Amino acid sequence: MDPEDAGAAAEGPRQLSLLSGFPPRPPREDAKGVGAVLPAEHDPVARVLLDTHVPHLDRPFDYLVPAELAAAAVPGARVKVGFGGQELTGYVLERTAGSEVMHRIQPLRRVMSPLPVLAPEIARLAEDVAARSAGTAADVVRVAVPPRVARVEKEVEQRLAEAPRHSTGLSPHAPGPSHDAALADYAGGPRFLAELAAGASPRAVVEVLPAHPAHDWTDVLAAAVGAAWRAGRGAVAVVPDQKALARLERSVVDEIGGEHLVRLHAEDGPTPRYRAFLAAATGQVRVVLGTRSAAYAPVDDLGLVACFDDGDENLVEQRAPYQHVRDVLLLRAGRSGCAALFAGHAVSPEAQRLVGSGWARRIAPPRDVLRVHTPRIVSTADSFHAARDPLASRARLPETAYRAAREALERGPVLVQVARAGYAPHLACERCREPARCTACDGPLGVVSRRGAPRCGWCGRSAHSWSCAACGSPRMRLVTVGALRTAEELGRAFPKVPVVASSGDAVRAEVPGAPALVVATPGAEPVAEGGYAAALLLDGNQMLMRPALRAAEQTLRRWFNAAALVRRARDGGTVVVTAEHEAAVGALVRWDPAGYAERELVERQSLGLPPAVRSAAVTGPAAAVAAFLADLELPPAVRVIGPTPLEDHEPGPDGEPAPHRALLFFGYGVAGEVTRRLRATRSKASALRKHPPVHVRCDVTDLL
């Protein structure tokens, strides 16, 4: 009897006499030729999250667990299922005793591996992140769980079969010198470590000392990780890039030993990354260090989540739903009740908001300690230096900066921070100053080397016979100067001094302590042995003039990070900043990151801008955006701007209009309801296909 017939028989009596004399109908086979499926004896239903991009399929689906797969289909296992006539990958969220649709339920087709790659805690976290970001849980899981490497799974399964799962969190280890002293110079630092070591869950924002001769930010994080690990709990620490990860790994290895931690970083390659992930997922290690995806590392008995430099744009996921690592760690700390630590030389307005709300405590060095460990900071825009050098505001390398570099080169290396990579990224007409554009695609023209011909930054074509479309002049001039051009100019200004470039694809992690000029873009500054003797912060006005909400905030963060690599003033360290922005330069001279962040937060509260409020962007065809907003039925407290056409998008090749974007601003009190409606409306539009799809993204400060 078909399952449908069985269900009908249960609803009422059937005229069985009419069927008398007919043999029983054989079990129905599905499209794969599988006969009647014998379900598992215990919990025969698996709730499966499908790995799909379709918004309206973002919910668990029930599948029957065949008896032969009962042992392998554990919560977290990766499985293959049938859906809509195709085979999809999914993850078992849980096993249950029954389902509301038992008479129509399909069986699991196969279990790819019995290893629980999606821990229940991470599945719940993925749902929390998706709900906050108005995205789908499947998109978040795609970030959280690395791509499968079957050979690595077999290795781990064999190792677990030979040696059952165990915890190595308290295994014998003879660590090097403890990093607990790294927080001794901070008000509240020793107390934070003591609470963490006692099993408590303190939460803090740490303003890291610059130029300390004995320790740096890596030792601060290592001390916190070591305290949690010695208390028998796990820890997850996230940094913005590979360079910072290598530094942190060395400090944590010194603290707890290399056998008790793994690192998660995409550039390590699929096999090492998946092996490290499974070591954490199977409980072989309790400490995970890494970049963005490490925020989801499945660590047993999580006691601490930590992040360095949470204002770095590298911590924003580049795939939907574009979540920030800081928000992921906050959600994880809130759900698990673990400790949280956000450290950096700068303080983001978001971190300052955590302190102001009482969610986290501030840990910072007293002012007298700070004065001892900061370099001497000189602004060429102040009245004293402006009077001595009237042309300082026009010169890219003012006399004050040149003199500071010349004197510092007698003691060690000098860092030169510039805004752009490359040689000359942008060109313009020498006569009329119009930007030089490609005659084929209208892209910007630039020069990649000293003797190179101008090339288009979009299509790559060389512009050998270019002439200005506005005035006809065939001559060009440099508009912006990159790191390579700056290195070339400094090499002529300081003959016989080595010049090292660190930018773009050629980023240096470290440089020797010998005299040299190190030209680097923001974030690519190498660490100098013994610290830099001086740093020249060039192109500050250019970075500050970017038409972005966070231009000043991001520029100051980059200044703080570069200045922190310079020796303290008592050791001859000097930082010269050439910008004229009074608030940002003043905060750097005073070394007051929290004060600047607090002022930014107050100003944005008065303007109703993030992070004082939350935001969202709805992008797509004008009619689709309008229809989407009409279906949202937003609360009255939500402020909507637009839809307006995107200025940086041209009409499509078939005459399609440029996409439109609407910006939404809403308070934290209604944020949950707004993101729920955004998510539900997107799912409804996907299912009904009433209009072309629109792109929904929350917390879009980089678009403002």
Secondary structure, DSSP 8 states (H G I E B T S, - for coil): --HHHHHHHHHS---GGGGTT---------TT------B-SS--EEEEEE----GGG-S-EEEE-BGGGTTT--TT-EEEEEETTEEEEEEEEEEES--TTGGG-EE--EEEESS--S-HHHHHHHHHHHHHHT--HHHHHHHHS----HHHHHHHHHHHHHS-----TT------S-SGGGGTTSBTHHHHHHHHHTT---EEEEE--SS-SS--HHHHHHHHHHHHHHTT-EEEEE-SSHHHHHHHHHHHHHHH-GGGEEEE-GGG-HHHHHHHHHHHHTTS-SEEEESGGGGG---TTEEEEEEE-TT-GGGB-SSTT--BHHHHHHHHHHHH--EEEEEESS--HHHHHHHHTTSSEEEB--HHHHHHHS-EEEETTSHHHHHH-TTTTT-SS-HHHHHHHHHHTTTS-EEEE-S--SSB--EEETTT--B-B-TTT--BEEBSSTT---EETTT--B-TT---TTT----EEESS--HHHHHHHHHHHSTTS-EEEEBTTB--SEE-SSS-EEEE-TT---EETT-BSEEEE--HHHHHTSSSTTHHHHHHHHHHHHHTTB--GGGT-EEEE----HHHHHHHHHT-HHHHHHHHHHHHHHHT-TTSSEEEEEEE-HHHHHHHHHHH---TT-EEEEEEE-TT----TTS----EEEEEEE-HHHHHHHHHHHHHHHHHHHHH--S---EEEE--GGG-
